[in-house]
Amino acid sequence: MDYQNIITIEPGKRSGKPCIRGMRITVYDVLEYLAGGMTEAEILEDFSELTSEDIKACLAFAADREKKLFVASL
């Protein structure tokens, strides 16, 4: 999924954390809700401004960051 048009980073918003479509809802927020056991449907019900594509973009963004993670061995 191409999340580049959905996930935005603005220095003055939420301390520069990745947000969804310029809103104040961060990728971290959505991932935390999912990790806490909320379903996609529950998140969409609680945050009517979000879409299913937004949630998928958060997951794709997190997967991409994980793929780029580099661990240096000593």
PDB file of N, H, CA, C and O in Angstrom:
ATOM      1  N   MET A   1       0.842  -1.186   0.000  1.00  0.00           N
ATOM      2  CA  MET A   1       0.000   0.000   0.000  1.00  0.00           C
ATOM      3  C   MET A   1       0.879   1.239   0.000  1.00  0.00           C
ATOM      4  O   MET A   1       1.899   1.290   0.688  1.00  0.00           O
ATOM      5  N   ASP A   2       0.480   2.224  -0.769  1.00  0.00           N
ATOM      6  H   ASP A   2      -0.348   2.182  -1.328  1.00  0.00           H
ATOM      7  CA  ASP A   2       1.211   3.487  -0.811  1.00  0.00           C
ATOM      8  C   ASP A   2       0.610   4.428   0.239  1.00  0.00           C
ATOM      9  O   ASP A   2      -0.443   5.029   0.023  1.00  0.00           O
ATOM     10  N   TYR A   3       1.284   4.541   1.353  1.00  0.00           N
ATOM     11  H   TYR A   3       2.139   4.053   1.528  1.00  0.00           H
ATOM     12  CA  TYR A   3       0.791   5.360   2.463  1.00  0.00           C
ATOM     13  C   TYR A   3       1.250   6.807   2.371  1.00  0.00           C
ATOM     14  O   TYR A   3       0.865   7.622   3.210  1.00  0.00           O
ATOM     15  N   GLN A   4       2.055   7.146   1.385  1.00  0.00           N
ATOM     16  H   GLN A   4       2.367   6.485   0.703  1.00  0.00           H
ATOM     17  CA  GLN A   4       2.693   8.463   1.319  1.00  0.00           C
ATOM     18  C   GLN A   4       1.707   9.628   1.258  1.00  0.00           C
ATOM     19  O   GLN A   4       2.028  10.720   1.728  1.00  0.00           O
ATOM     20  N   ASN A   5       0.526   9.427   0.699  1.00  0.00           N
ATOM     21  H   ASN A   5       0.265   8.540   0.318  1.00  0.00           H
ATOM     22  CA  ASN A   5      -0.463  10.498   0.624  1.00  0.00           C
ATOM     23  C   ASN A   5      -1.377  10.524   1.839  1.00  0.00           C
ATOM     24  O   ASN A   5      -2.210  11.421   1.970  1.00  0.00           O
ATOM     25  N   ILE A   6      -1.228   9.550   2.727  1.00  0.00           N
ATOM     26  H   ILE A   6      -0.552   8.822   2.620  1.00  0.00           H
ATOM     27  CA  ILE A   6      -2.093   9.459   3.908  1.00  0.00           C
ATOM     28  C   ILE A   6      -1.333   9.840   5.169  1.00  0.00           C
ATOM     29  O   ILE A   6      -1.849  10.586   6.000  1.00  0.00           O
ATOM     30  N   ILE A   7      -0.128   9.343   5.318  1.00  0.00           N
ATOM     31  H   ILE A   7       0.291   8.737   4.642  1.00  0.00           H
ATOM     32  CA  ILE A   7       0.675   9.618   6.507  1.00  0.00           C
ATOM     33  C   ILE A   7       1.476  10.901   6.273  1.00  0.00           C
ATOM     34  O   ILE A   7       2.243  11.008   5.316  1.00  0.00           O
ATOM     35  N   THR A   8       1.281  11.861   7.161  1.00  0.00           N
ATOM     36  H   THR A   8       0.659  11.775   7.939  1.00  0.00           H
ATOM     37  CA  THR A   8       1.948  13.157   7.028  1.00  0.00           C
ATOM     38  C   THR A   8       2.792  13.442   8.264  1.00  0.00           C
ATOM     39  O   THR A   8       2.483  12.992   9.367  1.00  0.00           O
ATOM     40  N   ILE A   9       3.853  14.192   8.055  1.00  0.00           N
ATOM     41  H   ILE A   9       4.104  14.558   7.159  1.00  0.00           H
ATOM     42  CA  ILE A   9       4.709  14.601   9.171  1.00  0.00           C
ATOM     43  C   ILE A   9       4.886  16.109   9.086  1.00  0.00           C
ATOM     44  O   ILE A   9       5.430  16.633   8.115  1.00  0.00           O
ATOM     45  N   GLU A  10       4.418  16.793  10.117  1.00  0.00           N
ATOM     46  H   GLU A  10       3.976  16.368  10.907  1.00  0.00           H
ATOM     47  CA  GLU A  10       4.533  18.255  10.185  1.00  0.00           C
ATOM     48  C   GLU A  10       5.237  18.604  11.500  1.00  0.00           C
ATOM     49  O   GLU A  10       4.772  18.211  12.570  1.00  0.00           O
ATOM     50  N   PRO A  11       6.341  19.331  11.433  1.00  0.00           N
ATOM     51  CA  PRO A  11       7.117  19.632  12.639  1.00  0.00           C
ATOM     52  C   PRO A  11       6.295  20.234  13.783  1.00  0.00           C
ATOM     53  O   PRO A  11       6.559  19.924  14.945  1.00  0.00           O
ATOM     54  N   GLY A  12       5.326  21.068  13.495  1.00  0.00           N
ATOM     55  H   GLY A  12       5.111  21.320  12.552  1.00  0.00           H
ATOM     56  CA  GLY A  12       4.570  21.731  14.547  1.00  0.00           C
ATOM     57  C   GLY A  12       3.347  20.975  15.036  1.00  0.00           C
ATOM     58  O   GLY A  12       2.623  21.463  15.904  1.00  0.00           O
ATOM     59  N   LYS A  13       3.111  19.805  14.497  1.00  0.00           N
ATOM     60  H   LYS A  13       3.700  19.408  13.792  1.00  0.00           H
ATOM     61  CA  LYS A  13       1.917  19.042  14.871  1.00  0.00           C
ATOM     62  C   LYS A  13       2.323  17.750  15.580  1.00  0.00           C
ATOM     63  O   LYS A  13       3.077  16.942  15.039  1.00  0.00           O
ATOM     64  N   ARG A  14       1.817  17.571  16.787  1.00  0.00           N
ATOM     65  H   ARG A  14       1.204  18.227  17.227  1.00  0.00           H
ATOM     66  CA  ARG A  14       2.099  16.382  17.597  1.00  0.00           C
ATOM     67  C   ARG A  14       3.600  16.087  17.666  1.00  0.00           C
ATOM     68  O   ARG A  14       4.031  14.937  17.583  1.00  0.00           O
ATOM     69  N   SER A  15       4.371  17.147  17.820  1.00  0.00           N
ATOM     70  H   SER A  15       4.021  18.081  17.887  1.00  0.00           H
ATOM     71  CA  SER A  15       5.836  17.055  17.954  1.00  0.00           C
ATOM     72  C   SER A  15       6.504  16.373  16.764  1.00  0.00           C
ATOM     73  O   SER A  15       7.544  15.732  16.915  1.00  0.00           O
ATOM     74  N   GLY A  16       5.909  16.510  15.591  1.00  0.00           N
ATOM     75  H   GLY A  16       5.064  17.031  15.468  1.00  0.00           H
ATOM     76  CA  GLY A  16       6.505  15.944  14.390  1.00  0.00           C
ATOM     77  C   GLY A  16       6.274  14.459  14.203  1.00  0.00           C
ATOM     78  O   GLY A  16       6.884  13.836  13.334  1.00  0.00           O
ATOM     79  N   LYS A  17       5.397  13.888  15.013  1.00  0.00           N
ATOM     80  H   LYS A  17       4.901  14.393  15.719  1.00  0.00           H
ATOM     81  CA  LYS A  17       5.100  12.461  14.862  1.00  0.00           C
ATOM     82  C   LYS A  17       4.263  12.240  13.608  1.00  0.00           C
ATOM     83  O   LYS A  17       3.503  13.123  13.209  1.00  0.00           O
ATOM     84  N   PRO A  18       4.394  11.072  12.982  1.00  0.00           N
ATOM     85  CA  PRO A  18       3.600  10.767  11.792  1.00  0.00           C
ATOM     86  C   PRO A  18       2.103  10.759  12.125  1.00  0.00           C
ATOM     87  O   PRO A  18       1.665  10.049  13.031  1.00  0.00           O
ATOM     88  N   CYS A  19       1.329  11.552  11.385  1.00  0.00           N
ATOM     89  H   CYS A  19       1.685  12.129  10.650  1.00  0.00           H
ATOM     90  CA  CYS A  19      -0.108  11.675  11.606  1.00  0.00           C
ATOM     91  C   CYS A  19      -0.871  11.209  10.371  1.00  0.00           C
ATOM     92  O   CYS A  19      -0.295  10.972   9.310  1.00  0.00           O
ATOM     93  N   ILE A  20      -2.165  11.089  10.540  1.00  0.00           N
ATOM     94  H   ILE A  20      -2.633  11.282  11.402  1.00  0.00           H
ATOM     95  CA  ILE A  20      -3.023  10.654   9.449  1.00  0.00           C
ATOM     96  C   ILE A  20      -3.653  11.875   8.780  1.00  0.00           C
ATOM     97  O   ILE A  20      -4.384  12.635   9.414  1.00  0.00           O
ATOM     98  N   ARG A  21      -3.361  12.051   7.498  1.00  0.00           N
ATOM     99  H   ARG A  21      -2.767  11.433   6.982  1.00  0.00           H
ATOM    100  CA  ARG A  21      -3.937  13.110   6.655  1.00  0.00           C
ATOM    101  C   ARG A  21      -3.934  14.480   7.311  1.00  0.00           C
ATOM    102  O   ARG A  21      -4.894  15.237   7.172  1.00  0.00           O
ATOM    103  N   GLY A  22      -2.869  14.804   8.020  1.00  0.00           N
ATOM    104  H   GLY A  22      -2.089  14.189   8.133  1.00  0.00           H
ATOM    105  CA  GLY A  22      -2.743  16.123   8.621  1.00  0.00           C
ATOM    106  C   GLY A  22      -3.566  16.327   9.877  1.00  0.00           C
ATOM    107  O   GLY A  22      -3.549  17.410  10.461  1.00  0.00           O
ATOM    108  N   MET A  23      -4.287  15.297  10.301  1.00  0.00           N
ATOM    109  H   MET A  23      -4.301  14.417   9.826  1.00  0.00           H
ATOM    110  CA  MET A  23      -5.065  15.395  11.545  1.00  0.00           C
ATOM    111  C   MET A  23      -4.126  15.239  12.732  1.00  0.00           C
ATOM    112  O   MET A  23      -2.923  15.040  12.563  1.00  0.00           O
ATOM    113  N   ARG A  24      -4.673  15.329  13.907  1.00  0.00           N
ATOM    114  H   ARG A  24      -5.650  15.491  14.045  1.00  0.00           H
ATOM    115  CA  ARG A  24      -3.865  15.174  15.111  1.00  0.00           C
ATOM    116  C   ARG A  24      -3.851  13.732  15.623  1.00  0.00           C
ATOM    117  O   ARG A  24      -3.373  13.470  16.727  1.00  0.00           O
ATOM    118  N   ILE A  25      -4.364  12.814  14.838  1.00  0.00           N
ATOM    119  H   ILE A  25      -4.752  13.027  13.941  1.00  0.00           H
ATOM    120  CA  ILE A  25      -4.340  11.395  15.185  1.00  0.00           C
ATOM    121  C   ILE A  25      -3.054  10.810  14.606  1.00  0.00           C
ATOM    122  O   ILE A  25      -2.824  10.873  13.398  1.00  0.00           O
ATOM    123  N   THR A  26      -2.223  10.243  15.473  1.00  0.00           N
ATOM    124  H   THR A  26      -2.410  10.192  16.454  1.00  0.00           H
ATOM    125  CA  THR A  26      -0.926   9.727  15.018  1.00  0.00           C
ATOM    126  C   THR A  26      -1.019   8.254  14.636  1.00  0.00           C
ATOM    127  O   THR A  26      -1.953   7.545  15.010  1.00  0.00           O
ATOM    128  N   VAL A  27      -0.016   7.824  13.879  1.00  0.00           N
ATOM    129  H   VAL A  27       0.743   8.400  13.575  1.00  0.00           H
ATOM    130  CA  VAL A  27       0.126   6.405  13.552  1.00  0.00           C
ATOM    131  C   VAL A  27       0.229   5.622  14.851  1.00  0.00           C
ATOM    132  O   VAL A  27      -0.379   4.561  14.996  1.00  0.00           O
ATOM    133  N   TYR A  28       0.995   6.145  15.788  1.00  0.00           N
ATOM    134  H   TYR A  28       1.489   7.007  15.670  1.00  0.00           H
ATOM    135  CA  TYR A  28       1.158   5.485  17.082  1.00  0.00           C
ATOM    136  C   TYR A  28      -0.198   5.280  17.777  1.00  0.00           C
ATOM    137  O   TYR A  28      -0.457   4.215  18.336  1.00  0.00           O
ATOM    138  N   ASP A  29      -1.046   6.294  17.737  1.00  0.00           N
ATOM    139  H   ASP A  29      -0.835   7.159  17.282  1.00  0.00           H
ATOM    140  CA  ASP A  29      -2.367   6.177  18.368  1.00  0.00           C
ATOM    141  C   ASP A  29      -3.117   4.971  17.807  1.00  0.00           C
ATOM    142  O   ASP A  29      -3.633   4.142  18.556  1.00  0.00           O
ATOM    143  N   VAL A  30      -3.169   4.889  16.485  1.00  0.00           N
ATOM    144  H   VAL A  30      -2.750   5.563  15.877  1.00  0.00           H
ATOM    145  CA  VAL A  30      -3.915   3.805  15.837  1.00  0.00           C
ATOM    146  C   VAL A  30      -3.293   2.449  16.168  1.00  0.00           C
ATOM    147  O   VAL A  30      -4.009   1.495  16.472  1.00  0.00           O
ATOM    148  N   LEU A  31      -1.968   2.362  16.111  1.00  0.00           N
ATOM    149  H   LEU A  31      -1.387   3.138  15.865  1.00  0.00           H
ATOM    150  CA  LEU A  31      -1.302   1.097  16.432  1.00  0.00           C
ATOM    151  C   LEU A  31      -1.551   0.697  17.884  1.00  0.00           C
ATOM    152  O   LEU A  31      -1.734  -0.481  18.189  1.00  0.00           O
ATOM    153  N   GLU A  32      -1.556   1.669  18.760  1.00  0.00           N
ATOM    154  H   GLU A  32      -1.408   2.627  18.512  1.00  0.00           H
ATOM    155  CA  GLU A  32      -1.820   1.407  20.175  1.00  0.00           C
ATOM    156  C   GLU A  32      -3.246   0.874  20.377  1.00  0.00           C
ATOM    157  O   GLU A  32      -3.458  -0.051  21.161  1.00  0.00           O
ATOM    158  N   TYR A  33      -4.207   1.453  19.678  1.00  0.00           N
ATOM    159  H   TYR A  33      -4.035   2.204  19.041  1.00  0.00           H
ATOM    160  CA  TYR A  33      -5.592   0.964  19.775  1.00  0.00           C
ATOM    161  C   TYR A  33      -5.685  -0.472  19.293  1.00  0.00           C
ATOM    162  O   TYR A  33      -6.334  -1.302  19.930  1.00  0.00           O
ATOM    163  N   LEU A  34      -5.038  -0.772  18.164  1.00  0.00           N
ATOM    164  H   LEU A  34      -4.511  -0.098  17.646  1.00  0.00           H
ATOM    165  CA  LEU A  34      -5.071  -2.134  17.634  1.00  0.00           C
ATOM    166  C   LEU A  34      -4.377  -3.106  18.588  1.00  0.00           C
ATOM    167  O   LEU A  34      -4.884  -4.198  18.845  1.00  0.00           O
ATOM    168  N   ALA A  35      -3.226  -2.711  19.107  1.00  0.00           N
ATOM    169  H   ALA A  35      -2.814  -1.824  18.898  1.00  0.00           H
ATOM    170  CA  ALA A  35      -2.486  -3.570  20.041  1.00  0.00           C
ATOM    171  C   ALA A  35      -3.268  -3.790  21.331  1.00  0.00           C
ATOM    172  O   ALA A  35      -3.135  -4.828  21.978  1.00  0.00           O
ATOM    173  N   GLY A  36      -4.086  -2.801  21.699  1.00  0.00           N
ATOM    174  H   GLY A  36      -4.193  -1.957  21.174  1.00  0.00           H
ATOM    175  CA  GLY A  36      -4.897  -2.914  22.908  1.00  0.00           C
ATOM    176  C   GLY A  36      -6.139  -3.766  22.724  1.00  0.00           C
ATOM    177  O   GLY A  36      -6.887  -4.000  23.673  1.00  0.00           O
ATOM    178  N   GLY A  37      -6.358  -4.229  21.501  1.00  0.00           N
ATOM    179  H   GLY A  37      -5.750  -4.039  20.730  1.00  0.00           H
ATOM    180  CA  GLY A  37      -7.479  -5.141  21.275  1.00  0.00           C
ATOM    181  C   GLY A  37      -8.668  -4.541  20.539  1.00  0.00           C
ATOM    182  O   GLY A  37      -9.641  -5.241  20.261  1.00  0.00           O
ATOM    183  N   MET A  38      -8.600  -3.242  20.219  1.00  0.00           N
ATOM    184  H   MET A  38      -7.809  -2.673  20.445  1.00  0.00           H
ATOM    185  CA  MET A  38      -9.703  -2.654  19.461  1.00  0.00           C
ATOM    186  C   MET A  38      -9.703  -3.207  18.044  1.00  0.00           C
ATOM    187  O   MET A  38      -8.646  -3.422  17.451  1.00  0.00           O
ATOM    188  N   THR A  39     -10.878  -3.431  17.514  1.00  0.00           N
ATOM    189  H   THR A  39     -11.737  -3.256  17.996  1.00  0.00           H
ATOM    190  CA  THR A  39     -10.984  -3.862  16.131  1.00  0.00           C
ATOM    191  C   THR A  39     -10.987  -2.643  15.226  1.00  0.00           C
ATOM    192  O   THR A  39     -11.168  -1.516  15.685  1.00  0.00           O
ATOM    193  N   GLU A  40     -10.785  -2.876  13.948  1.00  0.00           N
ATOM    194  H   GLU A  40     -10.637  -3.792  13.575  1.00  0.00           H
ATOM    195  CA  GLU A  40     -10.844  -1.776  12.987  1.00  0.00           C
ATOM    196  C   GLU A  40     -12.215  -1.108  13.054  1.00  0.00           C
ATOM    197  O   GLU A  40     -12.316   0.118  13.029  1.00  0.00           O
ATOM    198  N   ALA A  41     -13.257  -1.911  13.139  1.00  0.00           N
ATOM    199  H   ALA A  41     -13.175  -2.908  13.160  1.00  0.00           H
ATOM    200  CA  ALA A  41     -14.618  -1.368  13.199  1.00  0.00           C
ATOM    201  C   ALA A  41     -14.812  -0.476  14.427  1.00  0.00           C
ATOM    202  O   ALA A  41     -15.463   0.565  14.337  1.00  0.00           O
ATOM    203  N   GLU A  42     -14.256  -0.872  15.564  1.00  0.00           N
ATOM    204  H   GLU A  42     -13.727  -1.717  15.637  1.00  0.00           H
ATOM    205  CA  GLU A  42     -14.379  -0.073  16.787  1.00  0.00           C
ATOM    206  C   GLU A  42     -13.636   1.260  16.648  1.00  0.00           C
ATOM    207  O   GLU A  42     -14.126   2.299  17.089  1.00  0.00           O
ATOM    208  N   ILE A  43     -12.466   1.221  16.040  1.00  0.00           N
ATOM    209  H   ILE A  43     -12.067   0.376  15.682  1.00  0.00           H
ATOM    210  CA  ILE A  43     -11.696   2.451  15.835  1.00  0.00           C
ATOM    211  C   ILE A  43     -12.466   3.391  14.914  1.00  0.00           C
ATOM    212  O   ILE A  43     -12.566   4.589  15.183  1.00  0.00           O
ATOM    213  N   LEU A  44     -13.006   2.846  13.832  1.00  0.00           N
ATOM    214  H   LEU A  44     -12.925   1.874  13.614  1.00  0.00           H
ATOM    215  CA  LEU A  44     -13.758   3.670  12.880  1.00  0.00           C
ATOM    216  C   LEU A  44     -15.021   4.236  13.510  1.00  0.00           C
ATOM    217  O   LEU A  44     -15.453   5.336  13.167  1.00  0.00           O
ATOM    218  N   GLU A  45     -15.606   3.489  14.422  1.00  0.00           N
ATOM    219  H   GLU A  45     -15.255   2.595  14.700  1.00  0.00           H
ATOM    220  CA  GLU A  45     -16.805   3.974  15.118  1.00  0.00           C
ATOM    221  C   GLU A  45     -16.453   5.117  16.072  1.00  0.00           C
ATOM    222  O   GLU A  45     -17.191   6.097  16.171  1.00  0.00           O
ATOM    223  N   ASP A  46     -15.336   4.989  16.766  1.00  0.00           N
ATOM    224  H   ASP A  46     -14.736   4.193  16.686  1.00  0.00           H
ATOM    225  CA  ASP A  46     -14.914   6.019  17.723  1.00  0.00           C
ATOM    226  C   ASP A  46     -14.340   7.267  17.037  1.00  0.00           C
ATOM    227  O   ASP A  46     -14.441   8.371  17.571  1.00  0.00           O
ATOM    228  N   PHE A  47     -13.748   7.091  15.875  1.00  0.00           N
ATOM    229  H   PHE A  47     -13.665   6.193  15.442  1.00  0.00           H
ATOM    230  CA  PHE A  47     -13.115   8.191  15.150  1.00  0.00           C
ATOM    231  C   PHE A  47     -13.696   8.241  13.738  1.00  0.00           C
ATOM    232  O   PHE A  47     -13.119   7.699  12.795  1.00  0.00           O
ATOM    233  N   SER A  48     -14.828   8.891  13.612  1.00  0.00           N
ATOM    234  H   SER A  48     -15.296   9.331  14.378  1.00  0.00           H
ATOM    235  CA  SER A  48     -15.568   8.895  12.343  1.00  0.00           C
ATOM    236  C   SER A  48     -14.786   9.550  11.204  1.00  0.00           C
ATOM    237  O   SER A  48     -15.104   9.338  10.034  1.00  0.00           O
ATOM    238  N   GLU A  49     -13.772  10.340  11.538  1.00  0.00           N
ATOM    239  H   GLU A  49     -13.514  10.512  12.489  1.00  0.00           H
ATOM    240  CA  GLU A  49     -12.978  10.983  10.494  1.00  0.00           C
ATOM    241  C   GLU A  49     -11.974  10.037   9.848  1.00  0.00           C
ATOM    242  O   GLU A  49     -11.410  10.353   8.801  1.00  0.00           O
ATOM    243  N   LEU A  50     -11.748   8.879  10.464  1.00  0.00           N
ATOM    244  H   LEU A  50     -12.206   8.623  11.315  1.00  0.00           H
ATOM    245  CA  LEU A  50     -10.818   7.895   9.909  1.00  0.00           C
ATOM    246  C   LEU A  50     -11.523   6.965   8.932  1.00  0.00           C
ATOM    247  O   LEU A  50     -12.737   6.772   8.989  1.00  0.00           O
ATOM    248  N   THR A  51     -10.722   6.394   8.032  1.00  0.00           N
ATOM    249  H   THR A  51      -9.736   6.552   7.985  1.00  0.00           H
ATOM    250  CA  THR A  51     -11.235   5.410   7.081  1.00  0.00           C
ATOM    251  C   THR A  51     -10.446   4.111   7.235  1.00  0.00           C
ATOM    252  O   THR A  51      -9.404   4.066   7.889  1.00  0.00           O
ATOM    253  N   SER A  52     -10.961   3.082   6.628  1.00  0.00           N
ATOM    254  H   SER A  52     -11.807   3.119   6.096  1.00  0.00           H
ATOM    255  CA  SER A  52     -10.263   1.805   6.617  1.00  0.00           C
ATOM    256  C   SER A  52      -8.889   1.954   5.954  1.00  0.00           C
ATOM    257  O   SER A  52      -7.915   1.338   6.388  1.00  0.00           O
ATOM    258  N   GLU A  53      -8.820   2.763   4.918  1.00  0.00           N
ATOM    259  H   GLU A  53      -9.611   3.263   4.566  1.00  0.00           H
ATOM    260  CA  GLU A  53      -7.546   3.019   4.236  1.00  0.00           C
ATOM    261  C   GLU A  53      -6.541   3.686   5.174  1.00  0.00           C
ATOM    262  O   GLU A  53      -5.344   3.409   5.099  1.00  0.00           O
ATOM    263  N   ASP A  54      -7.016   4.554   6.048  1.00  0.00           N
ATOM    264  H   ASP A  54      -7.989   4.779   6.109  1.00  0.00           H
ATOM    265  CA  ASP A  54      -6.130   5.211   7.018  1.00  0.00           C
ATOM    266  C   ASP A  54      -5.478   4.174   7.926  1.00  0.00           C
ATOM    267  O   ASP A  54      -4.279   4.239   8.197  1.00  0.00           O
ATOM    268  N   ILE A  55      -6.268   3.228   8.387  1.00  0.00           N
ATOM    269  H   ILE A  55      -7.242   3.175   8.166  1.00  0.00           H
ATOM    270  CA  ILE A  55      -5.745   2.193   9.290  1.00  0.00           C
ATOM    271  C   ILE A  55      -4.750   1.309   8.552  1.00  0.00           C
ATOM    272  O   ILE A  55      -3.702   0.965   9.098  1.00  0.00           O
ATOM    273  N   LYS A  56      -5.066   0.943   7.328  1.00  0.00           N
ATOM    274  H   LYS A  56      -5.918   1.222   6.885  1.00  0.00           H
ATOM    275  CA  LYS A  56      -4.130   0.145   6.527  1.00  0.00           C
ATOM    276  C   LYS A  56      -2.843   0.918   6.274  1.00  0.00           C
ATOM    277  O   LYS A  56      -1.757   0.336   6.267  1.00  0.00           O
ATOM    278  N   ALA A  57      -2.959   2.218   6.068  1.00  0.00           N
ATOM    279  H   ALA A  57      -3.841   2.690   6.073  1.00  0.00           H
ATOM    280  CA  ALA A  57      -1.765   3.048   5.852  1.00  0.00           C
ATOM    281  C   ALA A  57      -0.881   3.060   7.098  1.00  0.00           C
ATOM    282  O   ALA A  57       0.344   3.036   6.985  1.00  0.00           O
ATOM    283  N   CYS A  58      -1.488   3.097   8.281  1.00  0.00           N
ATOM    284  H   CYS A  58      -2.483   3.117   8.373  1.00  0.00           H
ATOM    285  CA  CYS A  58      -0.714   3.046   9.530  1.00  0.00           C
ATOM    286  C   CYS A  58       0.061   1.743   9.628  1.00  0.00           C
ATOM    287  O   CYS A  58       1.233   1.736  10.002  1.00  0.00           O
ATOM    288  N   LEU A  59      -0.594   0.647   9.291  1.00  0.00           N
ATOM    289  H   LEU A  59      -1.547   0.653   8.987  1.00  0.00           H
ATOM    290  CA  LEU A  59       0.076  -0.653   9.340  1.00  0.00           C
ATOM    291  C   LEU A  59       1.196  -0.732   8.309  1.00  0.00           C
ATOM    292  O   LEU A  59       2.272  -1.253   8.603  1.00  0.00           O
ATOM    293  N   ALA A  60       0.957  -0.224   7.113  1.00  0.00           N
ATOM    294  H   ALA A  60       0.084   0.200   6.874  1.00  0.00           H
ATOM    295  CA  ALA A  60       1.987  -0.239   6.069  1.00  0.00           C
ATOM    296  C   ALA A  60       3.176   0.637   6.465  1.00  0.00           C
ATOM    297  O   ALA A  60       4.330   0.269   6.243  1.00  0.00           O
ATOM    298  N   PHE A  61       2.885   1.793   7.050  1.00  0.00           N
ATOM    299  H   PHE A  61       1.948   2.092   7.231  1.00  0.00           H
ATOM    300  CA  PHE A  61       3.944   2.698   7.503  1.00  0.00           C
ATOM    301  C   PHE A  61       4.797   2.004   8.563  1.00  0.00           C
ATOM    302  O   PHE A  61       6.025   2.051   8.502  1.00  0.00           O
ATOM    303  N   ALA A  62       4.147   1.360   9.533  1.00  0.00           N
ATOM    304  H   ALA A  62       3.149   1.322   9.582  1.00  0.00           H
ATOM    305  CA  ALA A  62       4.876   0.669  10.599  1.00  0.00           C
ATOM    306  C   ALA A  62       5.696  -0.493  10.033  1.00  0.00           C
ATOM    307  O   ALA A  62       6.834  -0.708  10.450  1.00  0.00           O
ATOM    308  N   ALA A  63       5.132  -1.232   9.098  1.00  0.00           N
ATOM    309  H   ALA A  63       4.208  -1.057   8.759  1.00  0.00           H
ATOM    310  CA  ALA A  63       5.858  -2.348   8.488  1.00  0.00           C
ATOM    311  C   ALA A  63       7.079  -1.836   7.727  1.00  0.00           C
ATOM    312  O   ALA A  63       8.150  -2.442   7.779  1.00  0.00           O
ATOM    313  N   ASP A  64       6.913  -0.731   7.029  1.00  0.00           N
ATOM    314  H   ASP A  64       6.044  -0.239   6.986  1.00  0.00           H
ATOM    315  CA  ASP A  64       8.024  -0.152   6.278  1.00  0.00           C
ATOM    316  C   ASP A  64       9.132   0.314   7.217  1.00  0.00           C
ATOM    317  O   ASP A  64      10.314   0.109   6.941  1.00  0.00           O
ATOM    318  N   ARG A  65       8.752   0.932   8.313  1.00  0.00           N
ATOM    319  H   ARG A  65       7.792   1.099   8.537  1.00  0.00           H
ATOM    320  CA  ARG A  65       9.759   1.372   9.294  1.00  0.00           C
ATOM    321  C   ARG A  65      10.481   0.172   9.896  1.00  0.00           C
ATOM    322  O   ARG A  65      11.696   0.209  10.092  1.00  0.00           O
ATOM    323  N   GLU A  66       9.749  -0.872  10.183  1.00  0.00           N
ATOM    324  H   GLU A  66       8.762  -0.902  10.023  1.00  0.00           H
ATOM    325  CA  GLU A  66      10.353  -2.083  10.755  1.00  0.00           C
ATOM    326  C   GLU A  66      11.337  -2.694   9.765  1.00  0.00           C
ATOM    327  O   GLU A  66      12.411  -3.158  10.148  1.00  0.00           O
ATOM    328  N   LYS A  67      10.966  -2.691   8.502  1.00  0.00           N
ATOM    329  H   LYS A  67      10.093  -2.315   8.191  1.00  0.00           H
ATOM    330  CA  LYS A  67      11.840  -3.259   7.467  1.00  0.00           C
ATOM    331  C   LYS A  67      13.145  -2.471   7.373  1.00  0.00           C
ATOM    332  O   LYS A  67      14.192  -3.045   7.077  1.00  0.00           O
ATOM    333  N   LYS A  68      13.093  -1.179   7.619  1.00  0.00           N
ATOM    334  H   LYS A  68      12.241  -0.713   7.860  1.00  0.00           H
ATOM    335  CA  LYS A  68      14.266  -0.320   7.511  1.00  0.00           C
ATOM    336  C   LYS A  68      15.089  -0.282   8.794  1.00  0.00           C
ATOM    337  O   LYS A  68      16.176   0.295   8.815  1.00  0.00           O
ATOM    338  N   LEU A  69      14.584  -0.887   9.853  1.00  0.00           N
ATOM    339  H   LEU A  69      13.701  -1.355   9.836  1.00  0.00           H
ATOM    340  CA  LEU A  69      15.296  -0.874  11.129  1.00  0.00           C
ATOM    341  C   LEU A  69      16.629  -1.586  10.989  1.00  0.00           C
ATOM    342  O   LEU A  69      16.710  -2.685  10.441  1.00  0.00           O
ATOM    343  N   PHE A  70      17.653  -0.952  11.485  1.00  0.00           N
ATOM    344  H   PHE A  70      17.587  -0.059  11.930  1.00  0.00           H
ATOM    345  CA  PHE A  70      19.005  -1.517  11.415  1.00  0.00           C
ATOM    346  C   PHE A  70      19.526  -1.709  12.825  1.00  0.00           C
ATOM    347  O   PHE A  70      19.522  -0.780  13.633  1.00  0.00           O
ATOM    348  N   VAL A  71      19.966  -2.901  13.110  1.00  0.00           N
ATOM    349  H   VAL A  71      19.969  -3.656  12.454  1.00  0.00           H
ATOM    350  CA  VAL A  71      20.540  -3.185  14.420  1.00  0.00           C
ATOM    351  C   VAL A  71      22.022  -3.502  14.208  1.00  0.00           C
ATOM    352  O   VAL A  71      22.369  -4.445  13.497  1.00  0.00           O
ATOM    353  N   ALA A  72      22.871  -2.720  14.822  1.00  0.00           N
ATOM    354  H   ALA A  72      22.589  -1.955  15.400  1.00  0.00           H
ATOM    355  CA  ALA A  72      24.307  -2.931  14.699  1.00  0.00           C
ATOM    356  C   ALA A  72      24.745  -3.969  15.717  1.00  0.00           C
ATOM    357  O   ALA A  72      24.408  -3.880  16.898  1.00  0.00           O
ATOM    358  N   SER A  73      25.485  -4.936  15.256  1.00  0.00           N
ATOM    359  H   SER A  73      25.758  -5.008  14.297  1.00  0.00           H
ATOM    360  CA  SER A  73      26.022  -5.938  16.185  1.00  0.00           C
ATOM    361  C   SER A  73      27.454  -5.562  16.543  1.00  0.00           C
ATOM    362  O   SER A  73      28.194  -4.993  15.741  1.00  0.00           O
ATOM    363  N   LEU A  74      27.811  -5.896  17.759  1.00  0.00           N
ATOM    364  H   LEU A  74      27.210  -6.358  18.411  1.00  0.00           H
ATOM    365  CA  LEU A  74      29.172  -5.551  18.217  1.00  0.00           C
ATOM    366  C   LEU A  74      30.153  -6.623  17.879  1.00  0.00           C
ATOM    367  O   LEU A  74      31.337  -6.496  18.190  1.00  0.00           O
TER     368      LEU A  74
END
